[in-house]
Amino acid sequence: MEAYDGCALKRTATNTVFADGVAEGRIMLIGEAPGRDEDRIGKPFVGRAGQLLDKMLAAIELDREANAYITNVINWRPPDNRDPSPEEAAQCLPFLRRHIELANPGLIILLGAVAARHVVGISDGIMKLRGRWLEYRVGDRMVPLMPTLHPAYLLRQPAHKKLAWRDLQAIKERMRILGLPGIATHGN
């Protein structure tokens, strides 16, 4: 990723924002692109949206320090925090696909419409997609995937936190059924 110069965003970014958390945790979260704080620090979801994401994860017994792994579709901050263009996403998508294969998650959570559009190729709005289980091929197996609302969106629209809460409860139940970390490792 550091050696790749095919995406113009890299030239305007301060840092490559690759990932944070524990890949072995088997729960992978994918957002859209780094913002100002993420670009400055070099880790995904470290600003206000990241603080909310950490609270959301804690509600379902996940923690980026123990059992969750977080990345983005795009690894460099788009100027002015704009959405990444389809071309920019297409340039980064092969890296994301390989990243997913290497992390080998047992469950994937997509944060927001941009992540959903580029990871699963569905252009429906996030309000239509959220809360629906989809599948993503990782190697020779299909992995459950849940699109949900992006924490930055929830900061702007706090009334929709109840929808994200429903998604989190469904994710927690699927983790329990699959025996994934967070639930099984805490003896629940």
N, C-alpha and C positions, 0 to 999 in steps of 0.2 A: 504494500500500500504506500509506504513512504517513497519507494522508487518510482511509482506511477506518476507520470506527468500529463496524462491524457485528459484530465479534467481541469478546465480553467479556474474553477473554484479554489483549487489548491494554491494558486498564485496570490490570491487575495486573503487567504486564511492565515491565521497565526499558527495554528496547530492542526495536525491530523487528529481527529477525534475518533479513535477506533472502537473502544469498548470499555466497560467497567463491570466489575463483579466477578462471579465465579462460574466459568464455563461448565465446569463439572456439575453444577447445580441442576442442570437439565431443564430449567425454565429460562427461555430466551425472550427478551422483550426487544422490539424493534420500533424505533421512532422514525422521524423524517430526516432531520438534519440538525447539526449543532446550532445553537444560538450564540449570543455574545459571550455569556459566562462560560459556556462549554468550550468555545474557541480559545478563550483566554487560559483556561485551566487545562484543557486537553482531555476532558472526560465528558461523556454524555450525561445529560440530565443533572446538572449541578446547581442551576438557578432555582427560582421560585417553583417552576414546574417540576423540577427534580425533587424538591422538598415534598411537594404534594405526592409525587410518584412514590417516594419512600414511605409515606404514610399509607398510601393505597396498598403497597406491597406488604407492609407490616400487618395490615388488616387480614391478610390471608397467609400469614406466617412465612413471608418471603423477605429477604434482605439481600441487598447487593453484596454485602460482605460475607454472606454465608451460603446462599443457595439460589441466587438470581444473576442473570447475565444480560447486560444491556448494550445495545448498539443502535445504529441508525442506518437508513437506506443510503444516505450521503455522509461522507466522513469529513467534509469541509463546510464551513459556514457560508451559506449564500449571502451576498451583500444585503444589508438592511433586513436580514431575517426573512427574505422572501421565500416562497415555496421554490423548491428545486425545479428546474425545467425538465420536461420529459427527456431531453438530450442528456442533461447532467445525470439524471437517474439511470438512464440506459448505460452511460459510461461506467457507473459504479456498481450496477446490478451484478455483473459476473463476480466481483469481489464479495458482495453480500451473499450470493448463493454459495460460494466456497466457504465463507465464514460460517454460514449455517451448517454446512456439511461437517466442518471441523469441530464446531461446538457440539454437534450431535444432540440437539435438544429433544426432550420428551414431550414438550409442549411449547408453543410459540404464542406470544401475545403481541398483536400489532397495535401500536398507539397512534390513532388518528387516520384520517382519510388518505393522506399522502403515502404513508407506509402501506396501507391496504391496497391502494391503487398499484403501487410498484411491486410489492411482494407477490400478491395473488392475481394481479392484472384485472381487477374488477373496478370499474369506474363508478359504481353506485356510491351515493353519499354515505358517510359514516353512520348517519342515523338509521339508514336502512341495513347496513352491514353489521353494526355493533350487536353483540350478544348472540350472534349466529356462529355455530361451530363450522369451520371449514377444515380442509386438510392440505398439507404441504408435503411434497415428496422430499425426503432426506435419504439419499442413497437408495436402498431397495425397500424402504418402508414409508408409510404415510404417518405424518405427525399431526395431532390435533392443533388447530390454530384458531384463536379468538381475536377478532378485531374489537377494539373498544375505543372510548373517547380519549383523546390526548389530554394530559394534565394541563397544558397551557390553555386548551379550550375550556376545561372545567374551571380554571381561574377566572375566565371571562364570563362563563355561564354557570354559576354555581348551582342553579336549580337542576342542572342535568347530572349532578353528582349521584343522584338516586339511580340513574340509568347505569352509570359506571359501577355503582355498588352491586347492582344485579349481575353485571358481567363478572365482577370479582367473585361473587358467591358461586357462580357457575364454574369459574376457573378453579376455585378451591375444591369444589365437589369433583371435578374431573381429575385434579391432582390426587385427591384421596383415592379415587377409583383406580388410577394408574400407579399408585404407590410412589408418587414423585416426592422429592425432598420438600420440606416445609411442613407437610402434614405427617407423613409416615415417620420422619426423623424426630418429631417432637412427641411421639407417643399418643397422638389423638386418634 
